[in-house]
Amino acid sequence: MSDTAAPIQPPDRPGYRLKRLLLGPPLVTERIQREKLGNPAALGVLASDCISSTAYGSEEMLRVLVPVIGVAAFTLILPVTGAILLVLLLVTLCYSDVVMIYTRAGGSYVVARENFGPDIAQIASVALLVDYIVTVAVQVSAGTNAIISFAHLIGGTWTGIDHLQLPISALVILILAYGNLRGLREAGRVFMVPAYLFIFAVGLMLVVGVVRGLTGRLPHADVHAAGAVPLGTAGSGWLYGASLFIVLRSFANGGSSLTGLEAISNSVSVFRDPKGHNARRTLITMSCILGTLVLGVSALAHFTHAIPYRDGTPTVLAQEAHLVFGGGVVGALGLAFVQLATALILYTGANTPFTGFPFLASFVAEDRFLPRQLTRRGHRLSFSNGIISLAVVALALLVVTEANVDRLVALYAIGVFTAFTMAGAGLTAYHLRRREPGRIWKVAVNLTTAIVSATVVLIFGITKFTEGAWLVVVVFPLGVWALIRINREYRAEAAALEAVPRPGDDVPRWRRHVVFVMADSIDLATVKALRYAHELRPDEVRAVHFMVDETHARRLMARWEATAGVTVPLEVVECPDRRLRHAVMELAARTTEDGHTALTLLVPRRTYASPLGKLLHRGTAESLAKALERLPGVAVTILPFAVSLAARERGAGERGAGERGAGERGAGERGAGERGAGERPESE
């Protein structure tokens, strides 16, 4: 039988036990390589945001056109949709190039960083981070609209649930954050189903719509229904030269259909090997599906005259499903199927930022433009800090905008099209520096993408400025400045820490080492500090008490003299103005003023496990350390002492008989008992 004792396993803290209960057992770091997604799962997880924009892209175009040109808007929507699909083609070709060249997380950020430098790349990082935040708010708000639209169309008592828009949307964000905190694999399995369900549901609706259209049985919506956006007249805008501006505004609104295209490039690292090829296949598949669905929904709006409503519900997509499937039980089931699938993919589309945002934030943080905490993987190998940060900011945005899709869309497309611009421009520079087959074609495609995307940003910034785009225009430069400022701080800190003295430099050589122990009472914490002081083998050990209360100081001196085994002298320093930190600094400066004496200040810190104990006692150890950090030759060591653990040991009768210095401890415990905890707030 082995005499070797089993290693001591520290008990889990209550917070960790709760985390394990909620999130499951921790995943070891070696499992990162197994936490990858195949193409079908990646399409469901990463493409949901992009494909789900089908639910509101066409409606946002009509929302601009209908109040100005009336029913003519249902004709003009098809050319505008065609222009958006052309942009979709260009961006898809550009990002197919991105995922093949840059197979780490980062997308347009890493493209800009590698080709234009880290400072310019922060334009792309801010664009993507803002876009991810807004995407979460837009997607969940639109998903809740889908549920409320179904309630409106089936009628009954459910028509009064509009006030639940914000609570439902906020709850969904919390659920998504929780799902992602559990880990990537779980998110993949859960979130891939709604994407395929939505593709099938809308595809079925389009097929039935085509059949009914060919047979002449496709009905029209009532464009004069109560609550619908009021119709303008076809001549009101066109005759006064406003036609181009209206078309551009509609195009800008419809550009929200393309948000999410960059998600795959921002998460290439989650694909299985070969990452680039798998990411490109998934990207092309996603773009084809998106283009088909957007064109189909716009075409159905053209034929059915499904019209936007002022309060956002029922949505254009819900009206199309209602008109295509008709009335009766079959029609209600068809409508329910489409709306359920729409709500699910919109909600899970909000999951894409929870995958892309943490990866991107960790990548930017690795470059020291964001706090390093964002690079740490959590309990389930996910970037927990990034997930939590995204959820908090998205919830705040949701509350400010009252979960209104129209108000959120105004903040939406500038970020993503700025990222498209940076990706196209970066790849143009990349290919211009290389001699490779197809170079001219690649330069032409990427340069065209950059120019078109920059034009969309300009259009959106001008046409939507008064509707909220001004906020993004202001946030962008402030965000870029903040990231660069963080980087400068990190670089300054690194430079200071790397300034290691070289041989021959003027390095101070201490001839004498003195240790002071801060003593406000004679108790277990103080005795522990005195013992530790002797282990440092200094030239002198001294206990120091700063007298704030004269009566207490006299009692301490008397107990100090009466305590057996305590051989360290106690020095009492007057502190009449009760400025403890100032008095400590003066003593430290006097001790080390000769330039040859090094001082170590030991500060006992009594820690308390219970919330009440923490509330009743405040510590000043950290503030003392901060006050002395600029003094040369002075080091501060904080010695924690767990009061709660000592109390439990005392209650269990574990005295440790025969231990050296038992007399000191006994006297210390008596002193502590007289004063309750044996310390004063001024010197903890």
NORVEN-V429104 format. One record per residue. N is the residue number from 1. RES is the residue in one small letter. SS is DSSP state (A for helix, B for strand, O for the rest). PHI is phi in degrees with one decimal (none if undefined). NEAR is the number of other ideal C-beta (glycine too) atoms within 12 Angstrom. Layout:
# NORVEN-V429104
N;RES;SS;PHI;NEAR
N;RES;SS;PHI;NEAR
This chain:
# NORVEN-V429104
1;m;O;none;3
2;s;O;-72.7;5
3;d;O;-87.7;5
4;t;O;-72.2;6
5;a;O;-74.7;7
6;a;O;-65.6;7
7;p;O;-62.4;6
8;i;O;-73.4;6
9;q;O;-98.8;7
10;p;O;-64.6;7
11;p;O;-68.7;10
12;d;O;-71.3;14
13;r;O;-73.0;11
14;p;A;-56.7;13
15;g;A;-63.0;11
16;y;A;-70.0;17
17;r;A;-62.6;14
18;l;A;-66.6;12
19;k;A;-60.2;21
20;r;A;-64.6;18
21;l;A;-65.9;14
22;l;A;-79.3;17
23;l;A;-103.9;26
24;g;O;94.7;20
25;p;O;-66.2;18
26;p;O;-68.3;21
27;l;O;-100.8;25
28;v;O;-76.2;14
29;t;A;-60.2;15
30;e;A;-63.1;9
31;r;A;-84.0;18
32;i;A;-58.3;19
33;q;A;-64.3;16
34;r;A;-85.0;16
35;e;O;-86.4;28
36;k;O;-117.5;27
37;l;B;-113.0;35
38;g;O;-76.1;23
39;n;A;-60.3;29
40;p;A;-60.8;24
41;a;A;-67.7;32
42;a;A;-62.9;40
43;l;A;-61.9;41
44;g;A;-68.8;40
45;v;A;-77.5;49
46;l;A;-91.2;51
47;a;O;-97.4;49
48;s;A;-59.6;52
49;d;A;-59.8;55
50;c;A;-67.8;52
51;i;A;-66.2;52
52;s;A;-68.5;52
53;s;O;-64.7;50
54;t;A;-55.0;55
55;a;A;-68.1;51
56;y;A;-133.9;45
57;g;A;-61.3;48
58;s;A;-65.7;47
59;e;A;-63.3;48
60;e;A;-67.0;50
61;m;A;-65.3;43
62;l;A;-64.9;51
63;r;A;-62.4;40
64;v;A;-87.1;38
65;l;A;-77.2;46
66;v;A;-59.3;41
67;p;A;-66.8;26
68;v;A;-103.4;32
69;i;A;-115.4;32
70;g;A;64.8;28
71;v;A;-65.4;28
72;a;A;-62.8;30
73;a;A;-62.0;42
74;f;A;-72.1;34
75;t;A;-88.5;22
76;l;A;-70.8;35
77;i;A;-64.1;44
78;l;A;-69.4;29
79;p;A;-61.7;23
80;v;A;-64.2;38
81;t;A;-62.0;43
82;g;A;-60.5;22
83;a;A;-64.3;31
84;i;A;-66.8;42
85;l;A;-67.1;32
86;l;A;-65.2;24
87;v;A;-63.3;43
88;l;A;-57.0;42
89;l;A;-61.6;25
90;l;A;-62.6;35
91;v;A;-67.0;48
92;t;A;-62.6;36
93;l;A;-61.7;33
94;c;A;-63.6;48
95;y;A;-75.5;47
96;s;A;-64.0;34
97;d;A;-70.7;39
98;v;A;-60.3;48
99;v;A;-70.0;45
100;m;A;-81.7;28
101;i;A;-90.6;31
102;y;O;-114.1;35
103;t;O;-97.8;27
104;r;O;-101.8;29
105;a;O;-61.9;40
106;g;O;140.0;42
107;g;O;54.8;53
108;s;A;-62.9;55
109;y;A;-64.0;49
110;v;A;-69.6;39
111;v;A;-61.9;46
112;a;A;-67.0;41
113;r;A;-64.9;34
114;e;A;-71.4;27
115;n;A;-107.5;31
116;f;A;-122.4;26
117;g;O;97.9;18
118;p;A;-66.3;30
119;d;A;-67.1;22
120;i;A;-64.2;27
121;a;A;-62.8;36
122;q;A;-68.4;38
123;i;A;-62.3;38
124;a;A;-68.0;51
125;s;A;-65.4;49
126;v;A;-63.5;40
127;a;A;-58.7;46
128;l;A;-71.8;53
129;l;A;-63.8;50
130;v;A;-63.8;42
131;d;A;-61.7;51
132;y;A;-62.1;48
133;i;A;-63.0;42
134;v;A;-65.8;45
135;t;A;-58.6;52
136;v;A;-57.8;52
137;a;A;-65.5;45
138;v;A;-65.1;51
139;q;A;-63.4;53
140;v;A;-69.9;48
141;s;A;-66.1;47
142;a;A;-66.7;52
143;g;A;-63.5;47
144;t;A;-66.2;43
145;n;A;-59.0;45
146;a;A;-63.5;51
147;i;A;-66.8;38
148;i;A;-65.6;36
149;s;A;-62.1;45
150;f;A;-62.3;36
151;a;A;-63.0;29
152;h;A;-64.4;31
153;l;A;-75.3;35
154;i;A;-84.8;25
155;g;O;73.0;15
156;g;A;79.6;12
157;t;A;-78.1;9
158;w;A;-80.4;17
159;t;A;-72.0;20
160;g;A;-101.3;12
161;i;O;-96.7;22
162;d;A;-59.5;27
163;h;A;-69.5;14
164;l;A;-88.2;21
165;q;A;-54.0;32
166;l;A;-70.4;27
167;p;A;-59.8;20
168;i;A;-63.9;29
169;s;A;-62.5;40
170;a;A;-64.3;29
171;l;A;-62.4;23
172;v;A;-63.5;39
173;i;A;-60.2;42
174;l;A;-63.9;27
175;i;A;-65.0;25
176;l;A;-64.2;42
177;a;A;-62.0;38
178;y;A;-63.7;27
179;g;A;-60.2;33
180;n;A;-76.5;43
181;l;A;-66.6;34
182;r;O;-74.6;34
183;g;O;129.5;35
184;l;A;-65.4;41
185;r;A;-62.0;29
186;e;A;-61.9;26
187;a;A;-61.2;40
188;g;A;-63.4;36
189;r;A;-66.1;21
190;v;A;-75.4;27
191;f;A;-92.8;43
192;m;A;-80.2;33
193;v;A;-66.5;26
194;p;A;-60.0;37
195;a;A;-62.9;44
196;y;A;-70.6;26
197;l;A;-63.7;29
198;f;A;-67.5;46
199;i;A;-59.0;35
200;f;A;-67.8;24
201;a;A;-65.1;39
202;v;A;-68.9;41
203;g;A;-61.0;24
204;l;A;-63.5;25
205;m;A;-61.0;42
206;l;A;-67.1;34
207;v;A;-64.4;20
208;v;A;-63.1;30
209;g;A;-62.9;36
210;v;A;-63.5;19
211;v;A;-62.2;16
212;r;A;-68.2;25
213;g;A;-67.4;23
214;l;A;-67.9;12
215;t;O;-91.9;10
216;g;O;74.5;9
217;r;O;-117.0;18
218;l;O;-92.6;28
219;p;O;-77.0;23
220;h;O;-104.4;24
221;a;O;-80.0;34
222;d;O;-85.8;19
223;v;O;-73.7;29
224;h;O;-106.0;16
225;a;O;-63.4;21
226;a;O;-62.4;13
227;g;O;92.8;21
228;a;B;-73.4;28
229;v;O;-60.6;32
230;p;O;-63.4;20
231;l;O;-77.9;25
232;g;O;-88.1;25
233;t;O;-116.4;18
234;a;A;-58.7;21
235;g;A;-95.0;14
236;s;A;-65.8;20
237;g;A;-93.7;27
238;w;A;-72.4;22
239;l;O;-72.4;12
240;y;O;-107.6;14
241;g;O;73.8;10
242;a;O;-92.2;20
243;s;A;-61.3;21
244;l;A;-62.9;16
245;f;A;-62.2;21
246;i;A;-65.7;34
247;v;A;-63.0;30
248;l;A;-64.8;27
249;r;A;-63.6;39
250;s;A;-63.8;44
251;f;A;-63.1;41
252;a;A;-63.7;41
253;n;A;-62.5;45
254;g;A;-66.9;49
255;g;A;-61.4;52
256;s;A;-64.1;48
257;s;A;-66.0;47
258;l;A;-96.0;51
259;t;O;-65.8;56
260;g;O;102.1;57
261;l;O;-62.3;53
262;e;O;-80.9;56
263;a;A;-61.5;52
264;i;A;-66.4;50
265;s;A;-67.1;53
266;n;A;-79.5;52
267;s;O;-133.5;48
268;v;A;-58.2;43
269;s;A;-67.2;37
270;v;A;-86.1;43
271;f;B;-80.9;39
272;r;O;-76.3;25
273;d;O;-69.5;16
274;p;O;-75.4;16
275;k;A;-58.2;30
276;g;A;-60.5;26
277;h;A;-65.6;19
278;n;A;-66.2;31
279;a;A;-64.8;44
280;r;A;-66.3;31
281;r;A;-60.8;26
282;t;A;-66.0;42
283;l;A;-62.7;42
284;i;A;-65.2;29
285;t;A;-60.3;29
286;m;A;-61.6;46
287;s;A;-65.8;36
288;c;A;-63.2;23
289;i;A;-63.9;35
290;l;A;-60.1;45
291;g;A;-59.3;32
292;t;A;-63.9;24
293;l;A;-69.2;43
294;v;A;-62.6;44
295;l;A;-62.9;32
296;g;A;-65.3;35
297;v;A;-66.4;49
298;s;A;-65.2;42
299;a;A;-65.0;29
300;l;A;-64.4;44
301;a;A;-62.5;49
302;h;A;-60.9;35
303;f;A;-86.4;29
304;t;A;-95.9;38
305;h;O;59.3;32
306;a;O;-62.7;44
307;i;O;-114.9;40
308;p;O;-67.6;43
309;y;B;-108.3;33
310;r;O;-59.2;19
311;d;O;-89.6;25
312;g;O;91.6;38
313;t;O;-135.3;38
314;p;O;-71.5;40
315;t;O;-75.6;48
316;v;A;-61.5;46
317;l;A;-64.0;53
318;a;A;-65.1;49
319;q;A;-63.2;42
320;e;A;-61.9;49
321;a;A;-62.1;43
322;h;A;-64.6;37
323;l;A;-72.7;35
324;v;A;-70.6;41
325;f;A;-84.0;35
326;g;O;76.6;22
327;g;O;-91.4;17
328;g;A;79.8;11
329;v;A;-66.0;12
330;v;A;-63.1;14
331;g;A;-64.0;23
332;a;A;-64.6;21
333;l;A;-66.2;21
334;g;A;-63.1;32
335;l;A;-62.9;39
336;a;A;-62.7;26
337;f;A;-63.2;30
338;v;A;-64.7;45
339;q;A;-70.1;43
340;l;A;-64.3;27
341;a;A;-63.6;41
342;t;A;-65.1;50
343;a;A;-61.6;39
344;l;A;-65.5;39
345;i;A;-72.4;49
346;l;A;-65.9;49
347;y;A;-65.8;44
348;t;A;-74.7;46
349;g;A;-62.9;50
350;a;O;-70.1;55
351;n;A;-76.4;52
352;t;A;-55.8;54
353;p;A;-60.3;51
354;f;A;-70.0;52
355;t;A;-92.4;53
356;g;A;-78.0;54
357;f;A;-58.1;51
358;p;A;-63.1;44
359;f;A;-63.9;45
360;l;A;-64.7;51
361;a;A;-61.4;42
362;s;A;-66.0;38
363;f;A;-67.8;38
364;v;A;-65.6;44
365;a;A;-66.8;32
366;e;A;-61.9;27
367;d;O;-82.9;32
368;r;O;67.6;25
369;f;O;-107.9;40
370;l;O;-134.4;35
371;p;O;-56.3;22
372;r;A;-64.3;22
373;q;A;-58.7;18
374;l;A;-75.5;34
375;t;A;-91.1;25
376;r;O;-87.7;22
377;r;O;-84.4;27
378;g;O;-95.9;30
379;h;O;-56.3;29
380;r;O;-113.4;31
381;l;O;70.5;33
382;s;O;-90.1;40
383;f;O;-81.5;41
384;s;A;-60.4;31
385;n;A;-63.3;27
386;g;A;-65.9;39
387;i;A;-63.4;44
388;i;A;-66.3;28
389;s;A;-61.1;30
390;l;A;-61.6;44
391;a;A;-62.3;37
392;v;A;-64.9;21
393;v;A;-67.8;28
394;a;A;-64.3;42
395;l;A;-63.4;30
396;a;A;-62.3;18
397;l;A;-64.1;37
398;l;A;-62.7;38
399;v;A;-66.7;20
400;v;A;-63.1;20
401;t;A;-92.0;30
402;e;O;57.2;23
403;a;O;55.5;40
404;n;O;-93.8;30
405;v;A;-62.4;44
406;d;A;-60.3;33
407;r;A;-70.3;24
408;l;A;-76.8;42
409;v;A;-61.2;42
410;a;O;-61.4;36
411;l;O;-98.2;41
412;y;O;-86.2;51
413;a;A;-78.3;49
414;i;A;-59.9;45
415;g;A;-62.2;47
416;v;A;-70.2;51
417;f;A;-74.9;47
418;t;A;-65.0;45
419;a;A;-64.0;53
420;f;A;-58.6;50
421;t;A;-61.5;43
422;m;A;-65.3;46
423;a;A;-65.5;53
424;g;A;-62.5;45
425;a;A;-66.7;35
426;g;A;-64.3;42
427;l;A;-68.9;45
428;t;A;-60.1;32
429;a;A;-63.8;25
430;y;A;-60.6;31
431;h;A;-75.3;29
432;l;A;-65.5;19
433;r;O;-86.2;15
434;r;O;-123.9;17
435;r;O;-102.8;11
436;e;O;-149.5;15
437;p;O;-62.1;9
438;g;O;73.9;15
439;r;A;-60.5;20
440;i;A;-62.9;16
441;w;A;-63.0;15
442;k;A;-65.6;30
443;v;A;-63.5;26
444;a;A;-62.4;22
445;v;A;-63.9;29
446;n;A;-70.9;40
447;l;A;-66.9;30
448;t;A;-62.7;27
449;t;A;-60.6;42
450;a;A;-63.4;38
451;i;A;-66.7;23
452;v;A;-64.2;32
453;s;A;-65.2;42
454;a;A;-63.0;27
455;t;A;-64.3;26
456;v;A;-63.9;43
457;v;A;-59.4;37
458;l;A;-63.5;25
459;i;A;-60.2;31
460;f;A;-65.2;42
461;g;A;-61.6;32
462;i;A;-80.3;22
463;t;A;-74.6;31
464;k;O;-111.6;39
465;f;A;-58.9;22
466;t;A;-77.1;13
467;e;A;-97.7;29
468;g;O;126.3;28
469;a;A;-63.6;36
470;w;A;-58.8;19
471;l;A;-64.2;27
472;v;A;-66.4;36
473;v;A;-60.9;28
474;v;A;-77.1;19
475;v;A;-66.1;27
476;f;A;-57.2;31
477;p;A;-63.7;16
478;l;A;-65.0;17
479;g;A;-64.4;31
480;v;A;-62.1;30
481;w;A;-60.4;19
482;a;A;-63.5;22
483;l;A;-65.4;38
484;i;A;-66.7;28
485;r;A;-64.8;19
486;i;A;-61.5;26
487;n;A;-62.5;30
488;r;A;-62.0;19
489;e;A;-64.0;19
490;y;A;-62.5;24
491;r;A;-67.2;19
492;a;A;-64.9;15
493;e;A;-64.0;15
494;a;A;-63.5;14
495;a;A;-63.1;12
496;a;A;-67.1;11
497;l;A;-75.3;10
498;e;O;-86.5;11
499;a;O;-79.3;11
500;v;O;-77.7;10
501;p;O;-59.6;11
502;r;O;-98.5;9
503;p;O;-56.0;7
504;g;O;97.8;6
505;d;O;-67.4;10
506;d;O;-78.9;9
507;v;O;-100.1;12
508;p;O;-63.6;16
509;r;O;-117.0;14
510;w;O;-78.4;22
511;r;O;-95.2;14
512;r;B;-142.6;19
513;h;B;-123.7;24
514;v;B;-116.8;32
515;v;B;-119.1;36
516;f;B;-108.1;43
517;v;B;-107.8;42
518;m;B;-69.2;47
519;a;O;-126.1;45
520;d;O;-110.8;45
521;s;O;-161.4;44
522;i;O;-106.8;45
523;d;O;-142.4;39
524;l;A;-60.2;37
525;a;A;-63.1;43
526;t;A;-67.9;45
527;v;A;-62.0;42
528;k;A;-59.8;30
529;a;A;-65.3;44
530;l;A;-64.4;39
531;r;A;-63.1;29
532;y;A;-63.3;26
533;a;A;-60.7;36
534;h;A;-67.8;23
535;e;A;-66.1;16
536;l;O;-78.3;25
537;r;O;53.5;12
538;p;O;-82.4;26
539;d;O;-75.4;19
540;e;B;-153.0;24
541;v;B;-119.6;31
542;r;B;-142.2;30
543;a;B;-91.6;37
544;v;B;-125.8;44
545;h;B;-122.3;40
546;f;B;-93.4;40
547;m;B;-80.4;29
548;v;O;-99.8;25
549;d;O;-119.0;24
550;e;A;-63.3;17
551;t;A;-62.8;12
552;h;A;-64.0;29
553;a;A;-63.3;29
554;r;A;-65.2;16
555;r;A;-62.2;23
556;l;A;-64.1;38
557;m;A;-62.7;24
558;a;A;-65.6;18
559;r;A;-66.7;32
560;w;A;-62.6;35
561;e;A;-67.1;18
562;a;A;-85.9;20
563;t;O;-82.9;33
564;a;O;-70.6;19
565;g;O;90.0;21
566;v;O;-91.9;34
567;t;O;-104.9;20
568;v;O;-78.3;32
569;p;O;-69.7;19
570;l;B;-103.8;33
571;e;B;-105.8;25
572;v;B;-103.9;27
573;v;B;-109.2;29
574;e;B;-69.0;20
575;c;O;-137.4;28
576;p;O;-65.4;15
577;d;O;-91.7;13
578;r;O;61.9;18
579;r;O;-91.7;19
580;l;A;-61.7;33
581;r;A;-61.3;29
582;h;A;-64.2;20
583;a;A;-65.6;29
584;v;A;-63.4;35
585;m;A;-63.7;29
586;e;A;-63.1;23
587;l;A;-64.2;32
588;a;A;-63.8;35
589;a;A;-64.9;22
590;r;A;-64.5;20
591;t;A;-67.7;34
592;t;O;-105.1;29
593;e;O;-70.1;16
594;d;O;-75.8;17
595;g;O;80.7;16
596;h;O;-121.2;18
597;t;B;-110.6;28
598;a;B;-101.2;28
599;l;B;-118.4;39
600;t;B;-112.7;37
601;l;B;-102.7;43
602;l;B;-96.7;40
603;v;B;-118.2;43
604;p;B;-66.0;45
605;r;B;-122.5;32
606;r;B;-86.2;43
607;t;B;-107.1;25
608;y;O;-130.3;26
609;a;O;-78.7;20
610;s;O;-79.4;17
611;p;A;-58.4;11
612;l;A;-65.4;12
613;g;A;-62.2;22
614;k;A;-66.3;16
615;l;A;-71.2;9
616;l;A;-81.3;17
617;h;O;-130.8;30
618;r;O;-115.5;20
619;g;O;-107.2;32
620;t;O;-121.9;30
621;a;A;-61.4;36
622;e;A;-64.5;18
623;s;A;-66.7;25
624;l;A;-65.4;36
625;a;A;-61.5;28
626;k;A;-66.2;17
627;a;A;-68.1;26
628;l;A;-97.8;34
629;e;O;-65.4;17
630;r;O;-88.8;13
631;l;O;-82.9;26
632;p;O;-69.4;21
633;g;O;80.0;29
634;v;B;-116.8;32
635;a;B;-124.1;26
636;v;B;-116.3;32
637;t;B;-118.8;26
638;i;B;-98.0;28
639;l;B;-107.4;33
640;p;B;-73.3;25
641;f;B;-134.4;35
642;a;B;-81.0;21
643;v;A;-65.3;34
644;s;A;-63.0;22
645;l;A;-65.6;22
646;a;A;-62.5;30
647;a;A;-65.8;25
648;r;A;-66.9;14
649;e;A;-63.8;17
650;r;A;-66.1;20
651;g;A;-65.1;11
652;a;A;-83.1;11
653;g;O;81.3;9
654;e;O;-86.8;13
655;r;O;-86.1;15
656;g;O;67.5;16
657;a;O;-60.1;10
658;g;O;85.7;8
659;e;O;-69.9;15
660;r;O;-62.0;13
661;g;O;86.1;24
662;a;A;-62.7;19
663;g;A;-62.9;20
664;e;A;-62.4;30
665;r;A;-67.5;32
666;g;A;-62.6;26
667;a;A;-65.1;29
668;g;A;-63.7;40
669;e;A;-66.2;30
670;r;A;-64.8;21
671;g;A;-64.3;33
672;a;A;-66.2;31
673;g;A;-66.1;19
674;e;A;-65.3;19
675;r;A;-105.1;23
676;g;O;92.9;18
677;a;O;-122.3;32
678;g;O;77.7;34
679;e;O;-151.3;40
680;r;O;-118.2;33
681;p;A;-56.1;23
682;e;A;-68.0;29
683;s;A;-127.6;43
684;e;O;-65.2;36
